[in-house]
Amino acid sequence: MNSTAAIFLMGPTASGKTGLAELLCEQLPCDVISVDSSAVYKGMDIGAAKPDARLQAKMPHRLIDIRDVSDTYSAADFVNDALREMADIQAQGRIPMLVGGTMLYFKALRDGLADLPPANAQIRLDIEKQAAEHGWAAVHAELAKVDPAAGLRIHPNDPQRLQRALEVYRLTGQSLSDLQREQENTAARFKGPLLQMALQPYSRALLHQRIELRFRQMLDKGLIEEVRELISEPGTADVPAMRAAGYRQVIDHLRGDLSYEQMVERSVIATRQLAKRQLTWLRSWPDLLMLEASEPDYAGELLAKNGGERSIFDQALQISQHFLLNRDD
């Protein structure tokens, strides 16, 4: 594809990325591509915080509702899909704005991914059995021995990525990190001018407050009914998509393993852990412009003034306009 510019708008879950993107797209010639490993799945609407019908009509998001929950969807799939959608947006004379919190997808698009082997059902089953018997911490310990870089990068509470990294080693005899380093310079990736911004609340307490509030709002909107419908097909409760924060805990509640309040508590904790992992990614992200939103920003839907200073929206808009005016295509 050509070297037309793109904008990344990243951030932890519940930080307000979708709202900020909406405001920016009202002022900029941008079309949105979703970067969310749950939003790609049909039926995962409430728990994935997909844009509602109003926003979709006003500002369509590409790469949502493109897979059934029983399907797998990898970072490589995302890169291929995103590059296609970016080329289409650029052909219309507009700028792709990629919005979401799946940091691995952003990294794969920016840096490329190695040509990795496809999933192997037997090896995945063996790893899951190992985890069931000894815990994911034991799986993480094994991965750290054969792939120290991945052991540092992947959290012990991230079973999907742990499983994939160990699977690659067992299939190839080479670590995932080595394979990625070997091929990152030649793999498909975006090569044009890139503005990388990240939105986050100014304090951890504010982020935690927003996470809990949003999850309770999801429950009010019918999250439990959504999950009940999704797992009505035999085997669906155990597919990788259902491991997402919130969905896994609601499934345990529906099975009778968790009370309602236990489900709420564990969902909030799991989502906080997700946000912590996302922020860890962002802290080491090169060339990143971090936007810290205050309580007045959120109270005014990211438009409010904070003590006479420019709002987060004002800052993000000015940064984006400067980038688009001065980019070198």
C-alpha positions, 0 to 999 in steps of 0.5 A: 500500500502507499505511504498515506498517513494514519492515526492510532488512538489507543488506551486502556479499557474504559478510558473513553477512546470511542467518545474521543474518536467520535469528536475527532472524526467530526472535525477530521477527514477520518474513518474508524477501524476498530482494534478490538479482539472481542468486537470482531465477534458477532453477538459480543456487543454489550460486553465488548462495548461496541459502538451503539446503533446511533454511533454506527449510523453516524460513524461506521466502525470497520472490523466489528462483527466479522467473525462468529464466536466459534471462529479464531481470529489472530493478530495476523488476521487483523493485520491483513484485514486492517491493511485492506480497510486502510487502503480502501479508506485512503483510496477515498481520500480519507485518513484511517483512524484505528481505535481500540485497546488490543495492543498486540494488534497495534504492534503487529500492524506497526512492526509486522508479525512473523510467519507463524505456524497455524494453531494445533488443536492437540498441542493446545489441548495438552497445554490446557490440560497442563494448566488445569493440573498445575495452573497457568503459573506453571505454563508461564514458568515453562515459557520463561525457560524456552522464551525469556523475552516472551516470559517477561512480556506475557503476564501469567494471567494471560492464558491465550497468549501464554498458550500461543507462545508455548504452542509455537515453541513446541511446533517449531523448536524456536521461540516466538520472540526469535521468529518475530525478530527474524521476520519483523523487517519483511512482514506485512505492516503499515509503513506510512506516517503515523500519529500514535496517541493514547488516552488514559485517566489521570489517576488509577483511581479514576480508571478503576472507578470508570471500569466498575461503573461501565461494567455495572452499566453493561449488566443493566443493558443485559450482559447476562442475557447476551452471554446466555444467548451466546453460549446456547450453542453447545461448546461455545462457552469454552471457545477462546472468545469467551475468555474475555474479561466479563464474559468468562465470569458471567459464564461461571455465574450462569453455571452456578459457580459464582454468585451475582456479587462474586461475578461482579467483583471478579469481572471488575478485577479481571478488567482492572488487570486487563487495563494494567496490562494495556498500560504496561504496553503503552509505557514502553511504546515508542513515539507515543503522545499520552493524553491524560484526561481529568474528571472534568474532561469526562464530566463534559464528555471529553469537552469540558475545560479543566481549570482554564486549560484546554480539554483533552479533545482540544489537545488531541484535535490540535495534535492531529491537525498539526500531524495531518498538515505536516506529514510527509507522504 
